[in-house]
Amino acid sequence: MTKKRPLVVVTRKLPDLIETRMRELFDTRLNDDDRPMSQSDLAEAMRVADVLVPTVTDRIDSGLIAQAGEQMKLIANFGNGVDNVDVTSALRRGITVTNTPGVLTEDTADMTMALIMAVARRITEGARVVTDGDWAGWSPTWMLGRRITGKRLGIVGMGRIGTALARRAKAFGLSIHYHNRRRVDPATEEQLEATYWDSLDQMLARMDIVSVNCPHTPATYHLLSARRLKYLRPTAIIVNTARGEIIDENALTRMLEAGEIAGAGLDVFEHEPAVSPKLLKLAKAGRVTLLPHMGSATVEGRIDMGEKVIVNIKTFMDGHRPPDRVLPSML
């Protein structure tokens, strides 16, 4: 007798290669038009599916999990973070949660370094001057940015991405500093010539560039609060490719408007996809560089994520512990 294939509901369009493989392995419902599913759509999916494959933009909260059917046993998140899923509520309902760690490390570190360069050297502002037809020619005192070689980079969150960023930044001649829940191993510190700061406040006060690379959890919500942002030097720039909620965006915006810090590069926002009109105004004035949450957006990265999702589903359905299971204690 042929074993019944699990019903897998995928909330957004994934790379064709991944969708084809999912159809081969599972009874798969895809989202061909790629429109975000509403909460009622998600609730219906959880009532009928054996496995839900959401993305970081789908809010799988306790109320939604309470509506899950008895057959729903796995939420295989297409994303490294799981702040969009109430993992504790899922565990209580006997639903396993997995994610896709590790595959986006290099891509996100690349984008973080690109944002550091873009803000310090005013790259997007310069590109806009050319495309808008406003360039009148070279001048020795026009469009001056800041050299990054020899500057201090403070990394908030020295996990996989923070460490990958540190390797890149060191090659650019930056001095590496970091704050983390736990100090990294001595060999990594020595290789990167990295300085550990137990006090985030003290580190912020001494950095030229600050990069946010920690996960969003209840403990890191507004980790860079209005109080902490005040420690930054007027010449400092801040870059965020992690989650918008880690920075008090209103406080950051006020400081940028007042010239209390030199600039910012943001790939994520506190209320995305909504972007503050004040931030948009600052971007037009060349004070900030804004990107549409594209830090991990590479063809290779998305395929790697999809392959991890498939492995997690197949392993679980074969009766084994999936390799990327997430537990509340890990958050």
DRENDO-1510 file (C-alpha; in Angstrom, 1 decimal, always signed):
<recs>
REC; n; res; u; v; w
REC; 1; MET; +0.0; +0.0; +0.0 .
REC; 2; THR; +1.4; +3.4; -1.0 .
REC; 3; LYS; +2.0; +5.7; +2.0 .
REC; 4; LYS; -0.1; +8.9; +1.9 .
REC; 5; ARG; +2.0; +11.9; +1.0 .
REC; 6; PRO; +1.8; +14.8; +3.5 .
REC; 7; LEU; -0.1; +18.0; +2.5 .
REC; 8; VAL; +2.4; +20.8; +2.5 .
REC; 9; VAL; +1.1; +24.4; +2.1 .
REC; 10; VAL; +3.7; +27.0; +1.0 .
REC; 11; THR; +2.7; +30.6; +1.8 .
REC; 12; ARG; +4.9; +32.4; -0.8 .
REC; 13; LYS; +6.4; +31.6; -4.2 .
REC; 14; LEU; +9.8; +29.8; -3.9 .
REC; 15; PRO; +12.4; +29.2; -6.6 .
REC; 16; ASP; +11.2; +26.9; -9.4 .
REC; 17; LEU; +13.7; +24.2; -8.6 .
REC; 18; ILE; +12.5; +24.0; -5.0 .
REC; 19; GLU; +8.8; +24.0; -5.9 .
REC; 20; THR; +9.4; +21.2; -8.5 .
REC; 21; ARG; +11.2; +19.1; -5.9 .
REC; 22; MET; +8.4; +19.7; -3.3 .
REC; 23; ARG; +5.8; +18.6; -5.8 .
REC; 24; GLU; +7.7; +15.4; -6.4 .
REC; 25; LEU; +8.0; +14.6; -2.7 .
REC; 26; PHE; +4.8; +15.9; -1.2 .
REC; 27; ASP; +1.2; +16.8; -1.9 .
REC; 28; THR; +2.1; +20.5; -2.2 .
REC; 29; ARG; -0.1; +23.6; -2.5 .
REC; 30; LEU; +1.9; +26.5; -3.9 .
REC; 31; ASN; +1.3; +30.3; -4.0 .
REC; 32; ASP; +1.8; +30.9; -7.7 .
REC; 33; ASP; +0.8; +34.6; -7.6 .
REC; 34; ASP; +3.1; +35.3; -4.6 .
REC; 35; ARG; +0.5; +37.4; -2.8 .
REC; 36; PRO; +1.0; +37.5; +1.0 .
REC; 37; MET; -1.6; +35.3; +2.7 .
REC; 38; SER; -4.0; +36.9; +5.1 .
REC; 39; GLN; -4.4; +35.7; +8.7 .
REC; 40; SER; -7.7; +34.0; +7.6 .
REC; 41; ASP; -5.9; +32.3; +4.7 .
REC; 42; LEU; -3.1; +31.1; +7.1 .
REC; 43; ALA; -5.7; +29.8; +9.6 .
REC; 44; GLU; -7.4; +27.8; +6.8 .
REC; 45; ALA; -4.0; +26.4; +5.7 .
REC; 46; MET; -3.3; +25.3; +9.3 .
REC; 47; ARG; -6.7; +23.6; +9.6 .
REC; 48; VAL; -6.0; +21.3; +6.6 .
REC; 49; ALA; -2.2; +21.0; +6.2 .
REC; 50; ASP; +0.1; +18.5; +7.7 .
REC; 51; VAL; +3.0; +20.9; +7.2 .
REC; 52; LEU; +3.0; +24.7; +6.8 .
REC; 53; VAL; +6.0; +26.4; +5.1 .
REC; 54; PRO; +5.7; +30.1; +6.1 .
REC; 55; THR; +8.2; +32.9; +5.5 .
REC; 56; VAL; +9.4; +35.7; +7.8 .
REC; 57; THR; +6.5; +38.0; +6.8 .
REC; 58; ASP; +3.9; +35.5; +7.9 .
REC; 59; ARG; +2.8; +36.0; +11.6 .
REC; 60; ILE; +2.1; +32.6; +13.1 .
REC; 61; ASP; +1.0; +33.6; +16.5 .
REC; 62; SER; -0.7; +31.8; +19.4 .
REC; 63; GLY; -4.2; +32.5; +18.1 .
REC; 64; LEU; -3.4; +31.0; +14.7 .
REC; 65; ILE; -1.7; +28.0; +16.2 .
REC; 66; ALA; -4.8; +27.4; +18.4 .
REC; 67; GLN; -6.8; +26.9; +15.2 .
REC; 68; ALA; -4.5; +24.3; +13.8 .
REC; 69; GLY; -6.0; +20.9; +12.8 .
REC; 70; GLU; -5.0; +17.8; +14.7 .
REC; 71; GLN; -3.0; +16.7; +11.6 .
REC; 72; MET; -0.8; +19.8; +11.7 .
REC; 73; LYS; +2.5; +18.7; +13.1 .
REC; 74; LEU; +5.3; +20.8; +11.5 .
REC; 75; ILE; +5.9; +24.5; +10.7 .
REC; 76; ALA; +9.0; +24.5; +8.4 .
REC; 77; ASN; +9.9; +28.1; +8.4 .
REC; 78; PHE; +11.5; +29.4; +5.2 .
REC; 79; GLY; +13.9; +31.7; +7.0 .
REC; 80; ASN; +16.8; +31.9; +9.5 .
REC; 81; GLY; +14.8; +33.8; +12.1 .
REC; 82; VAL; +11.7; +32.5; +13.8 .
REC; 83; ASP; +10.5; +35.7; +15.4 .
REC; 84; ASN; +7.4; +35.4; +13.2 .
REC; 85; VAL; +6.4; +32.1; +14.9 .
REC; 86; ASP; +5.2; +31.6; +18.4 .
REC; 87; VAL; +7.5; +28.6; +19.1 .
REC; 88; THR; +6.3; +28.1; +22.7 .
REC; 89; SER; +2.6; +27.9; +21.6 .
REC; 90; ALA; +3.6; +25.5; +18.8 .
REC; 91; LEU; +5.4; +23.2; +21.2 .
REC; 92; ARG; +2.4; +23.2; +23.6 .
REC; 93; ARG; +0.2; +22.0; +20.7 .
REC; 94; GLY; +2.7; +19.3; +19.7 .
REC; 95; ILE; +3.8; +21.1; +16.6 .
REC; 96; THR; +7.5; +21.1; +15.7 .
REC; 97; VAL; +9.1; +24.2; +14.3 .
REC; 98; THR; +12.2; +24.3; +12.1 .
REC; 99; ASN; +14.2; +27.1; +10.3 .
REC; 100; THR; +17.0; +27.4; +7.8 .
REC; 101; PRO; +20.1; +28.5; +9.6 .
REC; 102; GLY; +23.6; +29.0; +8.2 .
REC; 103; VAL; +22.8; +29.3; +4.5 .
REC; 104; LEU; +22.3; +33.1; +4.5 .
REC; 105; THR; +25.4; +34.0; +6.5 .
REC; 106; GLU; +27.7; +35.0; +3.6 .
REC; 107; ASP; +25.0; +36.8; +1.6 .
REC; 108; THR; +23.9; +38.9; +4.6 .
REC; 109; ALA; +27.5; +39.7; +5.6 .
REC; 110; ASP; +28.2; +40.8; +2.0 .
REC; 111; MET; +25.2; +43.2; +2.1 .
REC; 112; THR; +26.2; +44.5; +5.5 .
REC; 113; MET; +29.6; +45.4; +4.2 .
REC; 114; ALA; +28.0; +46.9; +1.1 .
REC; 115; LEU; +25.8; +49.2; +3.3 .
REC; 116; ILE; +28.8; +50.3; +5.4 .
REC; 117; MET; +30.5; +51.3; +2.2 .
REC; 118; ALA; +27.4; +52.9; +0.7 .
REC; 119; VAL; +26.8; +55.1; +3.8 .
REC; 120; ALA; +30.4; +56.0; +4.4 .
REC; 121; ARG; +31.2; +56.8; +0.8 .
REC; 122; ARG; +27.7; +58.2; -0.2 .
REC; 123; ILE; +27.4; +55.7; -3.0 .
REC; 124; THR; +23.6; +55.7; -3.5 .
REC; 125; GLU; +23.6; +59.5; -3.3 .
REC; 126; GLY; +26.3; +59.8; -5.9 .
REC; 127; ALA; +24.5; +57.4; -8.2 .
REC; 128; ARG; +21.3; +59.4; -7.9 .
REC; 129; VAL; +23.1; +62.6; -8.9 .
REC; 130; VAL; +24.3; +61.0; -12.1 .
REC; 131; THR; +20.9; +59.3; -13.1 .
REC; 132; ASP; +19.0; +62.5; -12.2 .
REC; 133; GLY; +21.3; +64.4; -14.6 .
REC; 134; ASP; +22.5; +66.8; -11.9 .
REC; 135; TRP; +26.2; +66.1; -12.2 .
REC; 136; ALA; +28.1; +69.3; -13.3 .
REC; 137; GLY; +31.5; +67.7; -13.2 .
REC; 138; TRP; +34.3; +66.8; -10.7 .
REC; 139; SER; +35.2; +69.1; -7.8 .
REC; 140; PRO; +37.8; +68.5; -5.1 .
REC; 141; THR; +35.5; +69.3; -2.2 .
REC; 142; TRP; +32.2; +67.9; -3.5 .
REC; 143; MET; +30.5; +64.6; -2.4 .
REC; 144; LEU; +33.1; +63.9; +0.2 .
REC; 145; GLY; +32.5; +60.7; +2.2 .
REC; 146; ARG; +34.5; +59.1; +5.0 .
REC; 147; ARG; +37.4; +56.7; +4.8 .
REC; 148; ILE; +36.7; +53.3; +6.5 .
REC; 149; THR; +40.2; +52.0; +6.8 .
REC; 150; GLY; +41.5; +52.5; +10.3 .
REC; 151; LYS; +38.0; +53.0; +11.8 .
REC; 152; ARG; +36.4; +51.1; +14.6 .
REC; 153; LEU; +33.6; +48.7; +13.8 .
REC; 154; GLY; +31.3; +47.6; +16.7 .
REC; 155; ILE; +29.4; +44.5; +15.9 .
REC; 156; VAL; +26.2; +43.9; +18.0 .
REC; 157; GLY; +25.8; +40.1; +17.9 .
REC; 158; MET; +28.8; +38.0; +17.0 .
REC; 159; GLY; +27.1; +34.9; +15.7 .
REC; 160; ARG; +27.5; +33.5; +12.2 .
REC; 161; ILE; +26.7; +36.7; +10.3 .
REC; 162; GLY; +28.6; +39.0; +12.7 .
REC; 163; THR; +31.7; +36.8; +12.5 .
REC; 164; ALA; +31.5; +36.7; +8.7 .
REC; 165; LEU; +31.1; +40.5; +8.6 .
REC; 166; ALA; +34.2; +40.8; +10.9 .
REC; 167; ARG; +36.3; +38.8; +8.4 .
REC; 168; ARG; +35.3; +41.1; +5.6 .
REC; 169; ALA; +35.7; +44.3; +7.6 .
REC; 170; LYS; +39.2; +43.2; +8.8 .
REC; 171; ALA; +40.2; +42.9; +5.2 .
REC; 172; PHE; +39.1; +46.5; +4.6 .
REC; 173; GLY; +41.4; +47.6; +7.5 .
REC; 174; LEU; +38.7; +48.1; +10.1 .
REC; 175; SER; +39.4; +47.5; +13.8 .
REC; 176; ILE; +37.0; +44.8; +15.0 .
REC; 177; HIS; +35.0; +45.2; +18.3 .
REC; 178; TYR; +32.0; +43.3; +19.4 .
REC; 179; HIS; +29.3; +42.8; +22.0 .
REC; 180; ASN; +27.7; +39.4; +22.4 .
REC; 181; ARG; +25.8; +37.4; +25.0 .
REC; 182; ARG; +28.8; +35.1; +25.2 .
REC; 183; ARG; +32.4; +35.8; +24.3 .
REC; 184; VAL; +33.5; +34.0; +21.2 .
REC; 185; ASP; +36.3; +31.4; +21.4 .
REC; 186; PRO; +39.9; +32.7; +21.8 .
REC; 187; ALA; +41.0; +31.4; +18.4 .
REC; 188; THR; +38.3; +33.4; +16.6 .
REC; 189; GLU; +39.2; +36.5; +18.6 .
REC; 190; GLU; +42.8; +36.1; +17.8 .
REC; 191; GLN; +42.2; +35.5; +14.1 .
REC; 192; LEU; +40.0; +38.6; +13.8 .
REC; 193; GLU; +42.0; +40.7; +16.3 .
REC; 194; ALA; +38.7; +41.4; +17.8 .
REC; 195; THR; +38.0; +43.2; +21.1 .
REC; 196; TYR; +35.2; +42.0; +23.3 .
REC; 197; TRP; +33.0; +44.5; +25.1 .
REC; 198; ASP; +30.9; +43.2; +28.0 .
REC; 199; SER; +29.2; +46.6; +28.2 .
REC; 200; LEU; +27.2; +47.5; +25.0 .
REC; 201; ASP; +26.9; +51.1; +26.3 .
REC; 202; GLN; +30.7; +51.5; +26.5 .
REC; 203; MET; +31.3; +50.0; +23.1 .
REC; 204; LEU; +28.7; +52.2; +21.4 .
REC; 205; ALA; +30.4; +55.3; +22.8 .
REC; 206; ARG; +33.7; +54.5; +21.2 .
REC; 207; MET; +32.8; +53.2; +17.7 .
REC; 208; ASP; +32.9; +54.9; +14.3 .
REC; 209; ILE; +30.6; +52.3; +12.7 .
REC; 210; VAL; +28.0; +50.1; +14.4 .
REC; 211; SER; +26.5; +47.0; +12.8 .
REC; 212; VAL; +23.4; +45.2; +14.2 .
REC; 213; ASN; +23.7; +41.5; +13.5 .
REC; 214; CYS; +21.8; +39.9; +16.5 .
REC; 215; PRO; +18.5; +38.0; +16.2 .
REC; 216; HIS; +15.2; +39.6; +17.2 .
REC; 217; THR; +13.9; +38.1; +20.4 .
REC; 218; PRO; +12.0; +39.6; +23.4 .
REC; 219; ALA; +15.4; +40.4; +25.0 .
REC; 220; THR; +16.7; +42.3; +21.9 .
REC; 221; TYR; +13.5; +44.4; +21.2 .
REC; 222; HIS; +14.8; +48.0; +21.1 .
REC; 223; LEU; +18.2; +46.8; +22.3 .
REC; 224; LEU; +19.5; +50.0; +20.7 .
REC; 225; SER; +17.1; +52.2; +22.6 .
REC; 226; ALA; +16.9; +56.0; +22.6 .
REC; 227; ARG; +19.1; +56.0; +25.7 .
REC; 228; ARG; +21.7; +53.8; +24.1 .
REC; 229; LEU; +21.7; +55.6; +20.7 .
REC; 230; LYS; +22.7; +58.7; +22.5 .
REC; 231; TYR; +26.1; +57.1; +23.2 .
REC; 232; LEU; +26.9; +57.2; +19.5 .
REC; 233; ARG; +29.4; +59.8; +18.3 .
REC; 234; PRO; +28.1; +62.6; +16.0 .
REC; 235; THR; +30.4; +61.2; +13.3 .
REC; 236; ALA; +29.2; +57.6; +13.7 .
REC; 237; ILE; +27.1; +55.6; +11.3 .
REC; 238; ILE; +24.9; +52.6; +12.1 .
REC; 239; VAL; +23.9; +49.7; +9.8 .
REC; 240; ASN; +21.1; +47.2; +10.4 .
REC; 241; THR; +20.6; +44.0; +8.3 .
REC; 242; ALA; +19.1; +42.0; +11.2 .
REC; 243; ARG; +15.6; +43.1; +12.2 .
REC; 244; GLY; +14.1; +46.5; +12.4 .
REC; 245; GLU; +12.6; +46.0; +15.9 .
REC; 246; ILE; +16.1; +45.8; +17.4 .
REC; 247; ILE; +16.5; +49.6; +17.0 .
REC; 248; ASP; +14.2; +52.3; +18.3 .
REC; 249; GLU; +13.5; +53.6; +14.8 .
REC; 250; ASN; +11.8; +56.8; +16.0 .
REC; 251; ALA; +14.7; +57.7; +18.2 .
REC; 252; LEU; +17.2; +56.9; +15.4 .
REC; 253; THR; +15.2; +59.1; +13.0 .
REC; 254; ARG; +15.2; +62.0; +15.4 .
REC; 255; MET; +18.9; +61.8; +15.9 .
REC; 256; LEU; +19.5; +61.7; +12.1 .
REC; 257; GLU; +17.3; +64.7; +11.6 .
REC; 258; ALA; +19.2; +66.6; +14.3 .
REC; 259; GLY; +22.6; +65.7; +12.9 .
REC; 260; GLU; +23.5; +63.8; +16.2 .
REC; 261; ILE; +24.8; +60.9; +14.1 .
REC; 262; ALA; +26.3; +61.0; +10.6 .
REC; 263; GLY; +24.2; +58.4; +8.8 .
REC; 264; ALA; +22.5; +55.1; +8.7 .
REC; 265; GLY; +22.1; +52.1; +6.3 .
REC; 266; LEU; +18.9; +50.1; +6.9 .
REC; 267; ASP; +17.8; +47.0; +5.1 .
REC; 268; VAL; +15.1; +46.3; +7.7 .
REC; 269; PHE; +12.5; +48.5; +9.4 .
REC; 270; GLU; +10.5; +48.4; +12.6 .
REC; 271; HIS; +7.1; +48.2; +10.8 .
REC; 272; GLU; +8.0; +46.9; +7.4 .
REC; 273; PRO; +6.9; +46.9; +4.7 .
REC; 274; ALA; +5.9; +50.4; +5.9 .
REC; 275; VAL; +8.8; +52.8; +5.9 .
REC; 276; SER; +8.6; +56.0; +7.9 .
REC; 277; PRO; +8.1; +59.1; +5.7 .
REC; 278; LYS; +10.7; +60.8; +7.8 .
REC; 279; LEU; +13.3; +58.2; +6.9 .
REC; 280; LEU; +12.3; +58.5; +3.2 .
REC; 281; LYS; +12.9; +62.2; +3.4 .
REC; 282; LEU; +16.3; +61.7; +5.0 .
REC; 283; ALA; +17.2; +59.2; +2.2 .
REC; 284; LYS; +16.3; +61.8; -0.4 .
REC; 285; ALA; +18.6; +64.2; +1.4 .
REC; 286; GLY; +21.4; +61.7; +1.4 .
REC; 287; ARG; +21.4; +61.1; +5.1 .
REC; 288; VAL; +20.5; +57.4; +5.0 .
REC; 289; THR; +20.6; +54.5; +2.6 .
REC; 290; LEU; +17.4; +52.4; +2.6 .
REC; 291; LEU; +17.0; +48.9; +1.1 .
REC; 292; PRO; +13.9; +46.7; +0.9 .
REC; 293; HIS; +15.0; +43.8; +3.1 .
REC; 294; MET; +17.2; +42.2; +0.5 .
REC; 295; GLY; +20.2; +41.3; +2.6 .
REC; 296; SER; +19.9; +37.6; +1.9 .
REC; 297; ALA; +18.4; +37.9; -1.6 .
REC; 298; THR; +20.6; +35.8; -3.8 .
REC; 299; VAL; +19.6; +33.0; -6.1 .
REC; 300; GLU; +22.0; +30.6; -4.4 .
REC; 301; GLY; +20.8; +31.5; -0.9 .
REC; 302; ARG; +17.1; +31.1; -1.7 .
REC; 303; ILE; +17.7; +27.6; -3.2 .
REC; 304; ASP; +19.8; +26.6; -0.2 .
REC; 305; MET; +17.0; +27.7; +2.1 .
REC; 306; GLY; +14.5; +25.7; +0.1 .
REC; 307; GLU; +16.7; +22.6; +0.2 .
REC; 308; LYS; +16.9; +22.9; +4.0 .
REC; 309; VAL; +13.1; +23.2; +4.2 .
REC; 310; ILE; +12.8; +20.0; +2.2 .
REC; 311; VAL; +15.3; +18.1; +4.3 .
REC; 312; ASN; +13.5; +19.2; +7.5 .
REC; 313; ILE; +10.1; +18.1; +6.2 .
REC; 314; LYS; +11.3; +14.8; +4.8 .
REC; 315; THR; +13.3; +13.9; +7.9 .
REC; 316; PHE; +10.3; +14.7; +10.1 .
REC; 317; MET; +7.9; +12.7; +8.0 .
REC; 318; ASP; +10.3; +9.8; +8.1 .
REC; 319; GLY; +9.9; +9.8; +11.8 .
REC; 320; HIS; +13.2; +11.4; +12.7 .
REC; 321; ARG; +14.2; +14.6; +14.5 .
REC; 322; PRO; +14.6; +17.3; +11.8 .
REC; 323; PRO; +18.2; +18.8; +11.7 .
REC; 324; ASP; +17.0; +22.4; +12.2 .
REC; 325; ARG; +14.4; +22.0; +15.0 .
REC; 326; VAL; +13.9; +25.2; +17.0 .
REC; 327; LEU; +13.1; +25.1; +20.7 .
REC; 328; PRO; +12.0; +28.0; +23.0 .
REC; 329; SER; +15.3; +27.6; +25.0 .
REC; 330; MET; +17.2; +28.4; +21.8 .
REC; 331; LEU; +15.6; +31.9; +21.4 .
</recs>
